[in-house]
Amino acid sequence: MLKTVRCILVAAVLVAVSGCGAGKSVKNLVGLGGDDFTVYKGQVYPATSKIAIAFQPAQAGKSCRVFAESLVLFPANQTGKDIENSLLAEAGQRGADQVLIGQTRQSKDDDGLQFLYYGPTYEYLCVDQCGGWKFGYKLWEAQGEWVTLGYNEWGKTGVRFETPLVMQVVMLRCQ
C-alpha cells in the first residue's frame, strides 16, 4: 500500500513540475498521456520509389489495400511541388504504391511538417471502403477554410500556399 501511494505521489509531482517542455513526455511515461499519432504503427513494407497519385477513390487500383490513414500537416509557404515531394517521400518510405488524397483545409496551427497516423487496425480494399475519411475527425473539424489542392496545384512550383495546411491522405499497397 505504501509503495502504491509513493508511486502516485511521484507521478503527481512529475506531472506538476513538468511545465518546462517535458510535460508530454512525463505524462506518457506515467500513463497519463494520449496516443502519439506521429508514430507510425502499421504494417511495414519495403520502400518504394514509384508512387501513383489519386484524388478520387475510383482512381485507386482494384487490388489496392489501405494500410495507412493519415492527416498530413504542412507548414505555411509551401509550393505544390514542396507538398508533392514531402508526401511522396513519406509514402515511399512506408512502401506505398499509390496515395489517395482527400480534402485539404487551412490548419489552425503551424507545427511544421507532420504525418499523423490514425490506422487502420486492419488493411482493407480501397474499392470497398475508401472515401469515408472518418479518421482524425476531432482534429479535422477544428480546422479552417477549405483549400483547393488537386491536379491543377499538385507538383507546381508556381502555386504557393501561404497558410499552413492539413490534408487527408491514405496510403495504398497494390501488389
Chimera marker file (.cmm) of the C-alpha trace (Angstrom):
<marker_set name="trace">
<marker id="1" x="0.000" y="0.000" z="0.000" r="1" g="1" b="0" radius="0.5"/>
<marker id="2" x="2.788" y="2.409" z="0.922" r="1" g="1" b="0" radius="0.5"/>
<marker id="3" x="4.592" y="1.733" z="-2.368" r="1" g="1" b="0" radius="0.5"/>
<marker id="4" x="1.410" y="2.456" z="-4.346" r="1" g="1" b="0" radius="0.5"/>
<marker id="5" x="0.867" y="5.761" z="-2.553" r="1" g="1" b="0" radius="0.5"/>
<marker id="6" x="4.526" y="6.663" z="-3.079" r="1" g="1" b="0" radius="0.5"/>
<marker id="7" x="4.241" y="5.895" z="-6.856" r="1" g="1" b="0" radius="0.5"/>
<marker id="8" x="1.113" y="8.025" z="-7.144" r="1" g="1" b="0" radius="0.5"/>
<marker id="9" x="2.816" y="10.907" z="-5.333" r="1" g="1" b="0" radius="0.5"/>
<marker id="10" x="5.913" y="10.666" z="-7.531" r="1" g="1" b="0" radius="0.5"/>
<marker id="11" x="3.747" y="10.640" z="-10.678" r="1" g="1" b="0" radius="0.5"/>
<marker id="12" x="1.760" y="13.656" z="-9.448" r="1" g="1" b="0" radius="0.5"/>
<marker id="13" x="4.950" y="15.588" z="-8.655" r="1" g="1" b="0" radius="0.5"/>
<marker id="14" x="6.460" y="14.749" z="-12.064" r="1" g="1" b="0" radius="0.5"/>
<marker id="15" x="3.316" y="15.922" z="-13.848" r="1" g="1" b="0" radius="0.5"/>
<marker id="16" x="3.143" y="19.093" z="-11.732" r="1" g="1" b="0" radius="0.5"/>
<marker id="17" x="6.770" y="20.135" z="-12.258" r="1" g="1" b="0" radius="0.5"/>
<marker id="18" x="6.969" y="19.233" z="-15.923" r="1" g="1" b="0" radius="0.5"/>
<marker id="19" x="5.803" y="22.593" z="-17.246" r="1" g="1" b="0" radius="0.5"/>
<marker id="20" x="9.147" y="23.269" z="-18.924" r="1" g="1" b="0" radius="0.5"/>
<marker id="21" x="8.558" y="21.338" z="-22.129" r="1" g="1" b="0" radius="0.5"/>
<marker id="22" x="8.755" y="17.838" z="-20.746" r="1" g="1" b="0" radius="0.5"/>
<marker id="23" x="5.079" y="17.626" z="-19.800" r="1" g="1" b="0" radius="0.5"/>
<marker id="24" x="4.033" y="15.412" z="-22.668" r="1" g="1" b="0" radius="0.5"/>
<marker id="25" x="6.963" y="13.026" z="-22.129" r="1" g="1" b="0" radius="0.5"/>
<marker id="26" x="6.334" y="12.773" z="-18.417" r="1" g="1" b="0" radius="0.5"/>
<marker id="27" x="2.586" y="12.270" z="-18.897" r="1" g="1" b="0" radius="0.5"/>
<marker id="28" x="3.262" y="9.470" z="-21.388" r="1" g="1" b="0" radius="0.5"/>
<marker id="29" x="5.835" y="7.938" z="-19.020" r="1" g="1" b="0" radius="0.5"/>
<marker id="30" x="3.380" y="7.786" z="-16.128" r="1" g="1" b="0" radius="0.5"/>
<marker id="31" x="0.480" y="6.656" z="-18.309" r="1" g="1" b="0" radius="0.5"/>
<marker id="32" x="-1.471" y="9.918" z="-18.392" r="1" g="1" b="0" radius="0.5"/>
<marker id="33" x="-0.669" y="10.953" z="-21.962" r="1" g="1" b="0" radius="0.5"/>
<marker id="34" x="-2.768" y="10.218" z="-25.026" r="1" g="1" b="0" radius="0.5"/>
<marker id="35" x="-1.791" y="8.427" z="-28.202" r="1" g="1" b="0" radius="0.5"/>
<marker id="36" x="1.143" y="9.843" z="-30.169" r="1" g="1" b="0" radius="0.5"/>
<marker id="37" x="-0.255" y="9.900" z="-33.698" r="1" g="1" b="0" radius="0.5"/>
<marker id="38" x="3.106" y="10.943" z="-35.168" r="1" g="1" b="0" radius="0.5"/>
<marker id="39" x="4.358" y="7.391" z="-34.604" r="1" g="1" b="0" radius="0.5"/>
<marker id="40" x="3.532" y="5.020" z="-37.455" r="1" g="1" b="0" radius="0.5"/>
<marker id="41" x="2.309" y="1.705" z="-36.019" r="1" g="1" b="0" radius="0.5"/>
<marker id="42" x="1.075" y="-0.048" z="-39.155" r="1" g="1" b="0" radius="0.5"/>
<marker id="43" x="2.313" y="-2.766" z="-41.456" r="1" g="1" b="0" radius="0.5"/>
<marker id="44" x="5.926" y="-2.359" z="-42.587" r="1" g="1" b="0" radius="0.5"/>
<marker id="45" x="6.638" y="-2.755" z="-46.300" r="1" g="1" b="0" radius="0.5"/>
<marker id="46" x="9.816" y="-2.344" z="-48.347" r="1" g="1" b="0" radius="0.5"/>
<marker id="47" x="10.335" y="1.220" z="-49.552" r="1" g="1" b="0" radius="0.5"/>
<marker id="48" x="9.001" y="2.168" z="-52.988" r="1" g="1" b="0" radius="0.5"/>
<marker id="49" x="10.089" y="4.861" z="-55.412" r="1" g="1" b="0" radius="0.5"/>
<marker id="50" x="7.266" y="4.859" z="-57.967" r="1" g="1" b="0" radius="0.5"/>
<marker id="51" x="4.051" y="6.070" z="-56.357" r="1" g="1" b="0" radius="0.5"/>
<marker id="52" x="0.837" y="6.841" z="-58.234" r="1" g="1" b="0" radius="0.5"/>
<marker id="53" x="-1.381" y="9.701" z="-57.084" r="1" g="1" b="0" radius="0.5"/>
<marker id="54" x="-5.188" y="9.661" z="-56.994" r="1" g="1" b="0" radius="0.5"/>
<marker id="55" x="-7.642" y="12.366" z="-55.988" r="1" g="1" b="0" radius="0.5"/>
<marker id="56" x="-10.793" y="10.203" z="-56.230" r="1" g="1" b="0" radius="0.5"/>
<marker id="57" x="-11.386" y="6.745" z="-54.696" r="1" g="1" b="0" radius="0.5"/>
<marker id="58" x="-12.459" y="5.433" z="-58.121" r="1" g="1" b="0" radius="0.5"/>
<marker id="59" x="-8.915" y="6.132" z="-59.371" r="1" g="1" b="0" radius="0.5"/>
<marker id="60" x="-7.403" y="3.608" z="-56.940" r="1" g="1" b="0" radius="0.5"/>
<marker id="61" x="-6.464" y="0.229" z="-58.350" r="1" g="1" b="0" radius="0.5"/>
<marker id="62" x="-8.929" y="-2.594" z="-57.635" r="1" g="1" b="0" radius="0.5"/>
<marker id="63" x="-6.289" y="-4.619" z="-55.778" r="1" g="1" b="0" radius="0.5"/>
<marker id="64" x="-5.111" y="-1.676" z="-53.621" r="1" g="1" b="0" radius="0.5"/>
<marker id="65" x="-5.370" y="-2.083" z="-49.859" r="1" g="1" b="0" radius="0.5"/>
<marker id="66" x="-5.337" y="0.838" z="-47.423" r="1" g="1" b="0" radius="0.5"/>
<marker id="67" x="-2.536" y="0.344" z="-44.925" r="1" g="1" b="0" radius="0.5"/>
<marker id="68" x="-2.168" y="3.904" z="-43.554" r="1" g="1" b="0" radius="0.5"/>
<marker id="69" x="-4.773" y="6.586" z="-42.818" r="1" g="1" b="0" radius="0.5"/>
<marker id="70" x="-3.199" y="9.958" z="-42.133" r="1" g="1" b="0" radius="0.5"/>
<marker id="71" x="-3.787" y="13.648" z="-41.683" r="1" g="1" b="0" radius="0.5"/>
<marker id="72" x="-0.753" y="15.492" z="-43.005" r="1" g="1" b="0" radius="0.5"/>
<marker id="73" x="0.132" y="18.908" z="-41.599" r="1" g="1" b="0" radius="0.5"/>
<marker id="74" x="2.127" y="21.183" z="-43.896" r="1" g="1" b="0" radius="0.5"/>
<marker id="75" x="3.776" y="24.426" z="-42.756" r="1" g="1" b="0" radius="0.5"/>
<marker id="76" x="2.922" y="27.791" z="-44.316" r="1" g="1" b="0" radius="0.5"/>
<marker id="77" x="4.526" y="28.968" z="-47.568" r="1" g="1" b="0" radius="0.5"/>
<marker id="78" x="4.710" y="25.575" z="-49.264" r="1" g="1" b="0" radius="0.5"/>
<marker id="79" x="4.505" y="25.201" z="-53.024" r="1" g="1" b="0" radius="0.5"/>
<marker id="80" x="2.603" y="22.455" z="-54.784" r="1" g="1" b="0" radius="0.5"/>
<marker id="81" x="5.999" y="20.895" z="-55.517" r="1" g="1" b="0" radius="0.5"/>
<marker id="82" x="7.031" y="21.042" z="-51.831" r="1" g="1" b="0" radius="0.5"/>
<marker id="83" x="3.818" y="19.248" z="-50.862" r="1" g="1" b="0" radius="0.5"/>
<marker id="84" x="4.315" y="16.628" z="-53.565" r="1" g="1" b="0" radius="0.5"/>
<marker id="85" x="7.933" y="15.993" z="-52.502" r="1" g="1" b="0" radius="0.5"/>
<marker id="86" x="7.093" y="15.711" z="-48.792" r="1" g="1" b="0" radius="0.5"/>
<marker id="87" x="4.131" y="13.417" z="-49.314" r="1" g="1" b="0" radius="0.5"/>
<marker id="88" x="5.839" y="11.116" z="-51.821" r="1" g="1" b="0" radius="0.5"/>
<marker id="89" x="8.960" y="10.832" z="-49.638" r="1" g="1" b="0" radius="0.5"/>
<marker id="90" x="6.925" y="9.648" z="-46.641" r="1" g="1" b="0" radius="0.5"/>
<marker id="91" x="4.696" y="7.368" z="-48.729" r="1" g="1" b="0" radius="0.5"/>
<marker id="92" x="7.729" y="5.827" z="-50.412" r="1" g="1" b="0" radius="0.5"/>
<marker id="93" x="9.420" y="5.240" z="-47.067" r="1" g="1" b="0" radius="0.5"/>
<marker id="94" x="6.278" y="3.430" z="-45.870" r="1" g="1" b="0" radius="0.5"/>
<marker id="95" x="6.081" y="1.277" z="-49.022" r="1" g="1" b="0" radius="0.5"/>
<marker id="96" x="3.054" y="2.831" z="-50.734" r="1" g="1" b="0" radius="0.5"/>
<marker id="97" x="2.333" y="2.044" z="-54.383" r="1" g="1" b="0" radius="0.5"/>
<marker id="98" x="-0.400" y="4.681" z="-54.566" r="1" g="1" b="0" radius="0.5"/>
<marker id="99" x="-1.619" y="7.596" z="-52.467" r="1" g="1" b="0" radius="0.5"/>
<marker id="100" x="-5.228" y="8.740" z="-52.353" r="1" g="1" b="0" radius="0.5"/>
<marker id="101" x="-5.556" y="12.404" z="-51.426" r="1" g="1" b="0" radius="0.5"/>
<marker id="102" x="-8.771" y="13.648" z="-49.880" r="1" g="1" b="0" radius="0.5"/>
<marker id="103" x="-9.718" y="17.190" z="-48.938" r="1" g="1" b="0" radius="0.5"/>
<marker id="104" x="-7.396" y="19.944" z="-47.744" r="1" g="1" b="0" radius="0.5"/>
<marker id="105" x="-8.096" y="22.720" z="-45.251" r="1" g="1" b="0" radius="0.5"/>
<marker id="106" x="-6.218" y="25.614" z="-43.718" r="1" g="1" b="0" radius="0.5"/>
<marker id="107" x="-4.614" y="24.470" z="-40.499" r="1" g="1" b="0" radius="0.5"/>
<marker id="108" x="-5.249" y="26.445" z="-37.316" r="1" g="1" b="0" radius="0.5"/>
<marker id="109" x="-1.636" y="25.912" z="-36.202" r="1" g="1" b="0" radius="0.5"/>
<marker id="110" x="1.720" y="25.844" z="-37.946" r="1" g="1" b="0" radius="0.5"/>
<marker id="111" x="3.536" y="22.957" z="-36.288" r="1" g="1" b="0" radius="0.5"/>
<marker id="112" x="5.766" y="22.171" z="-39.266" r="1" g="1" b="0" radius="0.5"/>
<marker id="113" x="5.514" y="19.055" z="-41.388" r="1" g="1" b="0" radius="0.5"/>
<marker id="114" x="3.803" y="16.217" z="-39.523" r="1" g="1" b="0" radius="0.5"/>
<marker id="115" x="2.187" y="12.949" z="-40.531" r="1" g="1" b="0" radius="0.5"/>
<marker id="116" x="-0.482" y="11.951" z="-38.014" r="1" g="1" b="0" radius="0.5"/>
<marker id="117" x="-1.336" y="8.256" z="-38.351" r="1" g="1" b="0" radius="0.5"/>
<marker id="118" x="-4.785" y="7.023" z="-37.294" r="1" g="1" b="0" radius="0.5"/>
<marker id="119" x="-4.827" y="3.438" z="-38.545" r="1" g="1" b="0" radius="0.5"/>
<marker id="120" x="-6.373" y="1.326" z="-39.859" r="1" g="1" b="0" radius="0.5"/>
<marker id="121" x="-6.362" y="-1.536" z="-37.388" r="1" g="1" b="0" radius="0.5"/>
<marker id="122" x="-6.565" y="-3.927" z="-40.350" r="1" g="1" b="0" radius="0.5"/>
<marker id="123" x="-5.868" y="-3.297" z="-44.016" r="1" g="1" b="0" radius="0.5"/>
<marker id="124" x="-8.910" y="-3.090" z="-46.286" r="1" g="1" b="0" radius="0.5"/>
<marker id="125" x="-9.583" y="-2.897" z="-50.014" r="1" g="1" b="0" radius="0.5"/>
<marker id="126" x="-9.886" y="0.697" z="-51.133" r="1" g="1" b="0" radius="0.5"/>
<marker id="127" x="-12.661" y="-0.134" z="-53.616" r="1" g="1" b="0" radius="0.5"/>
<marker id="128" x="-14.781" y="-1.353" z="-50.674" r="1" g="1" b="0" radius="0.5"/>
<marker id="129" x="-14.333" y="1.495" z="-48.202" r="1" g="1" b="0" radius="0.5"/>
<marker id="130" x="-12.192" y="4.412" z="-49.448" r="1" g="1" b="0" radius="0.5"/>
<marker id="131" x="-13.565" y="7.905" z="-49.216" r="1" g="1" b="0" radius="0.5"/>
<marker id="132" x="-15.220" y="7.807" z="-45.799" r="1" g="1" b="0" radius="0.5"/>
<marker id="133" x="-12.488" y="9.948" z="-44.221" r="1" g="1" b="0" radius="0.5"/>
<marker id="134" x="-13.655" y="9.333" z="-40.659" r="1" g="1" b="0" radius="0.5"/>
<marker id="135" x="-10.227" y="9.121" z="-39.025" r="1" g="1" b="0" radius="0.5"/>
<marker id="136" x="-8.891" y="12.120" z="-37.083" r="1" g="1" b="0" radius="0.5"/>
<marker id="137" x="-12.306" y="13.774" z="-37.149" r="1" g="1" b="0" radius="0.5"/>
<marker id="138" x="-11.843" y="15.836" z="-33.968" r="1" g="1" b="0" radius="0.5"/>
<marker id="139" x="-8.722" y="17.486" z="-35.361" r="1" g="1" b="0" radius="0.5"/>
<marker id="140" x="-10.196" y="17.762" z="-38.859" r="1" g="1" b="0" radius="0.5"/>
<marker id="141" x="-13.383" y="19.543" z="-37.818" r="1" g="1" b="0" radius="0.5"/>
<marker id="142" x="-11.411" y="22.120" z="-35.804" r="1" g="1" b="0" radius="0.5"/>
<marker id="143" x="-9.508" y="23.362" z="-38.879" r="1" g="1" b="0" radius="0.5"/>
<marker id="144" x="-10.080" y="26.421" z="-41.037" r="1" g="1" b="0" radius="0.5"/>
<marker id="145" x="-11.327" y="27.149" z="-44.535" r="1" g="1" b="0" radius="0.5"/>
<marker id="146" x="-11.318" y="24.626" z="-47.390" r="1" g="1" b="0" radius="0.5"/>
<marker id="147" x="-8.352" y="24.800" z="-49.766" r="1" g="1" b="0" radius="0.5"/>
<marker id="148" x="-8.290" y="23.645" z="-53.375" r="1" g="1" b="0" radius="0.5"/>
<marker id="149" x="-5.386" y="21.273" z="-53.896" r="1" g="1" b="0" radius="0.5"/>
<marker id="150" x="-5.886" y="18.964" z="-56.869" r="1" g="1" b="0" radius="0.5"/>
<marker id="151" x="-4.307" y="18.193" z="-60.217" r="1" g="1" b="0" radius="0.5"/>
<marker id="152" x="-4.023" y="21.902" z="-61.118" r="1" g="1" b="0" radius="0.5"/>
<marker id="153" x="-1.954" y="22.630" z="-57.988" r="1" g="1" b="0" radius="0.5"/>
<marker id="154" x="-0.158" y="19.308" z="-57.397" r="1" g="1" b="0" radius="0.5"/>
<marker id="155" x="3.579" y="19.440" z="-58.053" r="1" g="1" b="0" radius="0.5"/>
<marker id="156" x="3.564" y="23.043" z="-59.303" r="1" g="1" b="0" radius="0.5"/>
<marker id="157" x="6.380" y="25.337" z="-58.165" r="1" g="1" b="0" radius="0.5"/>
<marker id="158" x="4.334" y="28.402" z="-59.134" r="1" g="1" b="0" radius="0.5"/>
<marker id="159" x="1.487" y="27.511" z="-56.745" r="1" g="1" b="0" radius="0.5"/>
<marker id="160" x="2.138" y="28.714" z="-53.192" r="1" g="1" b="0" radius="0.5"/>
<marker id="161" x="0.046" y="28.118" z="-50.090" r="1" g="1" b="0" radius="0.5"/>
<marker id="162" x="0.653" y="30.967" z="-47.659" r="1" g="1" b="0" radius="0.5"/>
<marker id="163" x="-1.204" y="29.362" z="-44.761" r="1" g="1" b="0" radius="0.5"/>
<marker id="164" x="-0.418" y="26.053" z="-43.056" r="1" g="1" b="0" radius="0.5"/>
<marker id="165" x="-2.489" y="23.152" z="-44.390" r="1" g="1" b="0" radius="0.5"/>
<marker id="166" x="-3.956" y="19.867" z="-43.204" r="1" g="1" b="0" radius="0.5"/>
<marker id="167" x="-4.650" y="17.169" z="-45.807" r="1" g="1" b="0" radius="0.5"/>
<marker id="168" x="-6.467" y="13.827" z="-45.700" r="1" g="1" b="0" radius="0.5"/>
<marker id="169" x="-4.333" y="11.010" z="-47.128" r="1" g="1" b="0" radius="0.5"/>
<marker id="170" x="-4.496" y="7.221" z="-47.335" r="1" g="1" b="0" radius="0.5"/>
<marker id="171" x="-1.538" y="5.139" z="-48.435" r="1" g="1" b="0" radius="0.5"/>
<marker id="172" x="-2.206" y="2.100" z="-50.565" r="1" g="1" b="0" radius="0.5"/>
<marker id="173" x="-0.369" y="-1.119" z="-51.274" r="1" g="1" b="0" radius="0.5"/>
<marker id="174" x="-1.411" y="-2.539" z="-54.652" r="1" g="1" b="0" radius="0.5"/>
<marker id="175" x="0.644" y="-5.715" z="-55.128" r="1" g="1" b="0" radius="0.5"/>
<link id1="1" id2="2" r="1" g="1" b="0" radius="0.2"/>
<link id1="2" id2="3" r="1" g="1" b="0" radius="0.2"/>
<link id1="3" id2="4" r="1" g="1" b="0" radius="0.2"/>
<link id1="4" id2="5" r="1" g="1" b="0" radius="0.2"/>
<link id1="5" id2="6" r="1" g="1" b="0" radius="0.2"/>
<link id1="6" id2="7" r="1" g="1" b="0" radius="0.2"/>
<link id1="7" id2="8" r="1" g="1" b="0" radius="0.2"/>
<link id1="8" id2="9" r="1" g="1" b="0" radius="0.2"/>
<link id1="9" id2="10" r="1" g="1" b="0" radius="0.2"/>
<link id1="10" id2="11" r="1" g="1" b="0" radius="0.2"/>
<link id1="11" id2="12" r="1" g="1" b="0" radius="0.2"/>
<link id1="12" id2="13" r="1" g="1" b="0" radius="0.2"/>
<link id1="13" id2="14" r="1" g="1" b="0" radius="0.2"/>
<link id1="14" id2="15" r="1" g="1" b="0" radius="0.2"/>
<link id1="15" id2="16" r="1" g="1" b="0" radius="0.2"/>
<link id1="16" id2="17" r="1" g="1" b="0" radius="0.2"/>
<link id1="17" id2="18" r="1" g="1" b="0" radius="0.2"/>
<link id1="18" id2="19" r="1" g="1" b="0" radius="0.2"/>
<link id1="19" id2="20" r="1" g="1" b="0" radius="0.2"/>
<link id1="20" id2="21" r="1" g="1" b="0" radius="0.2"/>
<link id1="21" id2="22" r="1" g="1" b="0" radius="0.2"/>
<link id1="22" id2="23" r="1" g="1" b="0" radius="0.2"/>
<link id1="23" id2="24" r="1" g="1" b="0" radius="0.2"/>
<link id1="24" id2="25" r="1" g="1" b="0" radius="0.2"/>
<link id1="25" id2="26" r="1" g="1" b="0" radius="0.2"/>
<link id1="26" id2="27" r="1" g="1" b="0" radius="0.2"/>
<link id1="27" id2="28" r="1" g="1" b="0" radius="0.2"/>
<link id1="28" id2="29" r="1" g="1" b="0" radius="0.2"/>
<link id1="29" id2="30" r="1" g="1" b="0" radius="0.2"/>
<link id1="30" id2="31" r="1" g="1" b="0" radius="0.2"/>
<link id1="31" id2="32" r="1" g="1" b="0" radius="0.2"/>
<link id1="32" id2="33" r="1" g="1" b="0" radius="0.2"/>
<link id1="33" id2="34" r="1" g="1" b="0" radius="0.2"/>
<link id1="34" id2="35" r="1" g="1" b="0" radius="0.2"/>
<link id1="35" id2="36" r="1" g="1" b="0" radius="0.2"/>
<link id1="36" id2="37" r="1" g="1" b="0" radius="0.2"/>
<link id1="37" id2="38" r="1" g="1" b="0" radius="0.2"/>
<link id1="38" id2="39" r="1" g="1" b="0" radius="0.2"/>
<link id1="39" id2="40" r="1" g="1" b="0" radius="0.2"/>
<link id1="40" id2="41" r="1" g="1" b="0" radius="0.2"/>
<link id1="41" id2="42" r="1" g="1" b="0" radius="0.2"/>
<link id1="42" id2="43" r="1" g="1" b="0" radius="0.2"/>
<link id1="43" id2="44" r="1" g="1" b="0" radius="0.2"/>
<link id1="44" id2="45" r="1" g="1" b="0" radius="0.2"/>
<link id1="45" id2="46" r="1" g="1" b="0" radius="0.2"/>
<link id1="46" id2="47" r="1" g="1" b="0" radius="0.2"/>
<link id1="47" id2="48" r="1" g="1" b="0" radius="0.2"/>
<link id1="48" id2="49" r="1" g="1" b="0" radius="0.2"/>
<link id1="49" id2="50" r="1" g="1" b="0" radius="0.2"/>
<link id1="50" id2="51" r="1" g="1" b="0" radius="0.2"/>
<link id1="51" id2="52" r="1" g="1" b="0" radius="0.2"/>
<link id1="52" id2="53" r="1" g="1" b="0" radius="0.2"/>
<link id1="53" id2="54" r="1" g="1" b="0" radius="0.2"/>
<link id1="54" id2="55" r="1" g="1" b="0" radius="0.2"/>
<link id1="55" id2="56" r="1" g="1" b="0" radius="0.2"/>
<link id1="56" id2="57" r="1" g="1" b="0" radius="0.2"/>
<link id1="57" id2="58" r="1" g="1" b="0" radius="0.2"/>
<link id1="58" id2="59" r="1" g="1" b="0" radius="0.2"/>
<link id1="59" id2="60" r="1" g="1" b="0" radius="0.2"/>
<link id1="60" id2="61" r="1" g="1" b="0" radius="0.2"/>
<link id1="61" id2="62" r="1" g="1" b="0" radius="0.2"/>
<link id1="62" id2="63" r="1" g="1" b="0" radius="0.2"/>
<link id1="63" id2="64" r="1" g="1" b="0" radius="0.2"/>
<link id1="64" id2="65" r="1" g="1" b="0" radius="0.2"/>
<link id1="65" id2="66" r="1" g="1" b="0" radius="0.2"/>
<link id1="66" id2="67" r="1" g="1" b="0" radius="0.2"/>
<link id1="67" id2="68" r="1" g="1" b="0" radius="0.2"/>
<link id1="68" id2="69" r="1" g="1" b="0" radius="0.2"/>
<link id1="69" id2="70" r="1" g="1" b="0" radius="0.2"/>
<link id1="70" id2="71" r="1" g="1" b="0" radius="0.2"/>
<link id1="71" id2="72" r="1" g="1" b="0" radius="0.2"/>
<link id1="72" id2="73" r="1" g="1" b="0" radius="0.2"/>
<link id1="73" id2="74" r="1" g="1" b="0" radius="0.2"/>
<link id1="74" id2="75" r="1" g="1" b="0" radius="0.2"/>
<link id1="75" id2="76" r="1" g="1" b="0" radius="0.2"/>
<link id1="76" id2="77" r="1" g="1" b="0" radius="0.2"/>
<link id1="77" id2="78" r="1" g="1" b="0" radius="0.2"/>
<link id1="78" id2="79" r="1" g="1" b="0" radius="0.2"/>
<link id1="79" id2="80" r="1" g="1" b="0" radius="0.2"/>
<link id1="80" id2="81" r="1" g="1" b="0" radius="0.2"/>
<link id1="81" id2="82" r="1" g="1" b="0" radius="0.2"/>
<link id1="82" id2="83" r="1" g="1" b="0" radius="0.2"/>
<link id1="83" id2="84" r="1" g="1" b="0" radius="0.2"/>
<link id1="84" id2="85" r="1" g="1" b="0" radius="0.2"/>
<link id1="85" id2="86" r="1" g="1" b="0" radius="0.2"/>
<link id1="86" id2="87" r="1" g="1" b="0" radius="0.2"/>
<link id1="87" id2="88" r="1" g="1" b="0" radius="0.2"/>
<link id1="88" id2="89" r="1" g="1" b="0" radius="0.2"/>
<link id1="89" id2="90" r="1" g="1" b="0" radius="0.2"/>
<link id1="90" id2="91" r="1" g="1" b="0" radius="0.2"/>
<link id1="91" id2="92" r="1" g="1" b="0" radius="0.2"/>
<link id1="92" id2="93" r="1" g="1" b="0" radius="0.2"/>
<link id1="93" id2="94" r="1" g="1" b="0" radius="0.2"/>
<link id1="94" id2="95" r="1" g="1" b="0" radius="0.2"/>
<link id1="95" id2="96" r="1" g="1" b="0" radius="0.2"/>
<link id1="96" id2="97" r="1" g="1" b="0" radius="0.2"/>
<link id1="97" id2="98" r="1" g="1" b="0" radius="0.2"/>
<link id1="98" id2="99" r="1" g="1" b="0" radius="0.2"/>
<link id1="99" id2="100" r="1" g="1" b="0" radius="0.2"/>
<link id1="100" id2="101" r="1" g="1" b="0" radius="0.2"/>
<link id1="101" id2="102" r="1" g="1" b="0" radius="0.2"/>
<link id1="102" id2="103" r="1" g="1" b="0" radius="0.2"/>
<link id1="103" id2="104" r="1" g="1" b="0" radius="0.2"/>
<link id1="104" id2="105" r="1" g="1" b="0" radius="0.2"/>
<link id1="105" id2="106" r="1" g="1" b="0" radius="0.2"/>
<link id1="106" id2="107" r="1" g="1" b="0" radius="0.2"/>
<link id1="107" id2="108" r="1" g="1" b="0" radius="0.2"/>
<link id1="108" id2="109" r="1" g="1" b="0" radius="0.2"/>
<link id1="109" id2="110" r="1" g="1" b="0" radius="0.2"/>
<link id1="110" id2="111" r="1" g="1" b="0" radius="0.2"/>
<link id1="111" id2="112" r="1" g="1" b="0" radius="0.2"/>
<link id1="112" id2="113" r="1" g="1" b="0" radius="0.2"/>
<link id1="113" id2="114" r="1" g="1" b="0" radius="0.2"/>
<link id1="114" id2="115" r="1" g="1" b="0" radius="0.2"/>
<link id1="115" id2="116" r="1" g="1" b="0" radius="0.2"/>
<link id1="116" id2="117" r="1" g="1" b="0" radius="0.2"/>
<link id1="117" id2="118" r="1" g="1" b="0" radius="0.2"/>
<link id1="118" id2="119" r="1" g="1" b="0" radius="0.2"/>
<link id1="119" id2="120" r="1" g="1" b="0" radius="0.2"/>
<link id1="120" id2="121" r="1" g="1" b="0" radius="0.2"/>
<link id1="121" id2="122" r="1" g="1" b="0" radius="0.2"/>
<link id1="122" id2="123" r="1" g="1" b="0" radius="0.2"/>
<link id1="123" id2="124" r="1" g="1" b="0" radius="0.2"/>
<link id1="124" id2="125" r="1" g="1" b="0" radius="0.2"/>
<link id1="125" id2="126" r="1" g="1" b="0" radius="0.2"/>
<link id1="126" id2="127" r="1" g="1" b="0" radius="0.2"/>
<link id1="127" id2="128" r="1" g="1" b="0" radius="0.2"/>
<link id1="128" id2="129" r="1" g="1" b="0" radius="0.2"/>
<link id1="129" id2="130" r="1" g="1" b="0" radius="0.2"/>
<link id1="130" id2="131" r="1" g="1" b="0" radius="0.2"/>
<link id1="131" id2="132" r="1" g="1" b="0" radius="0.2"/>
<link id1="132" id2="133" r="1" g="1" b="0" radius="0.2"/>
<link id1="133" id2="134" r="1" g="1" b="0" radius="0.2"/>
<link id1="134" id2="135" r="1" g="1" b="0" radius="0.2"/>
<link id1="135" id2="136" r="1" g="1" b="0" radius="0.2"/>
<link id1="136" id2="137" r="1" g="1" b="0" radius="0.2"/>
<link id1="137" id2="138" r="1" g="1" b="0" radius="0.2"/>
<link id1="138" id2="139" r="1" g="1" b="0" radius="0.2"/>
<link id1="139" id2="140" r="1" g="1" b="0" radius="0.2"/>
<link id1="140" id2="141" r="1" g="1" b="0" radius="0.2"/>
<link id1="141" id2="142" r="1" g="1" b="0" radius="0.2"/>
<link id1="142" id2="143" r="1" g="1" b="0" radius="0.2"/>
<link id1="143" id2="144" r="1" g="1" b="0" radius="0.2"/>
<link id1="144" id2="145" r="1" g="1" b="0" radius="0.2"/>
<link id1="145" id2="146" r="1" g="1" b="0" radius="0.2"/>
<link id1="146" id2="147" r="1" g="1" b="0" radius="0.2"/>
<link id1="147" id2="148" r="1" g="1" b="0" radius="0.2"/>
<link id1="148" id2="149" r="1" g="1" b="0" radius="0.2"/>
<link id1="149" id2="150" r="1" g="1" b="0" radius="0.2"/>
<link id1="150" id2="151" r="1" g="1" b="0" radius="0.2"/>
<link id1="151" id2="152" r="1" g="1" b="0" radius="0.2"/>
<link id1="152" id2="153" r="1" g="1" b="0" radius="0.2"/>
<link id1="153" id2="154" r="1" g="1" b="0" radius="0.2"/>
<link id1="154" id2="155" r="1" g="1" b="0" radius="0.2"/>
<link id1="155" id2="156" r="1" g="1" b="0" radius="0.2"/>
<link id1="156" id2="157" r="1" g="1" b="0" radius="0.2"/>
<link id1="157" id2="158" r="1" g="1" b="0" radius="0.2"/>
<link id1="158" id2="159" r="1" g="1" b="0" radius="0.2"/>
<link id1="159" id2="160" r="1" g="1" b="0" radius="0.2"/>
<link id1="160" id2="161" r="1" g="1" b="0" radius="0.2"/>
<link id1="161" id2="162" r="1" g="1" b="0" radius="0.2"/>
<link id1="162" id2="163" r="1" g="1" b="0" radius="0.2"/>
<link id1="163" id2="164" r="1" g="1" b="0" radius="0.2"/>
<link id1="164" id2="165" r="1" g="1" b="0" radius="0.2"/>
<link id1="165" id2="166" r="1" g="1" b="0" radius="0.2"/>
<link id1="166" id2="167" r="1" g="1" b="0" radius="0.2"/>
<link id1="167" id2="168" r="1" g="1" b="0" radius="0.2"/>
<link id1="168" id2="169" r="1" g="1" b="0" radius="0.2"/>
<link id1="169" id2="170" r="1" g="1" b="0" radius="0.2"/>
<link id1="170" id2="171" r="1" g="1" b="0" radius="0.2"/>
<link id1="171" id2="172" r="1" g="1" b="0" radius="0.2"/>
<link id1="172" id2="173" r="1" g="1" b="0" radius="0.2"/>
<link id1="173" id2="174" r="1" g="1" b="0" radius="0.2"/>
<link id1="174" id2="175" r="1" g="1" b="0" radius="0.2"/>
</marker_set>
